[in-house]
């Protein structure tokens, strides 16, 4: 499986990475010189867009199905399938190549996004948000 990056202004391929995985499910841009990827190999990879080198950051016991990156915290965030359903979110320090924490959530996760807070869309009406600036967390249960 390959991941290719293009300069859309000139429609030209800039960088290409070859993954040793049959299916690549998720990717996210990093700090401008890097990107992250994951798939059925259960691993999270950092891709150096300048040197075209790929570094293995770690893995969970299940496939990576979604990713995001916090530039402010230099943190990669990956959603991992947990047999059935998706319940695990892994937060990793991209610079130190270490896991920060793992969130096990009560419902199937459909999507995650990040601006200043991590927003996770789940199957139930509960919305889960984790504040990255100070480590506090909150859950909106319709109250």
Secondary structure, DSSP 8 states (H G I E B T S, - for coil): -EEEEEETTTTEEEEEEE-SSS-EEEEEE-SSSEEEEEETT-EEEEEETTTTEEEEEEE-SS-EEEEEEETTTTEEEEEEE-SSSEEEEEEEETTTTEEEEEEE-SS-EEEEEESSEEEEEESSS-EEEEETTT--EEEE---
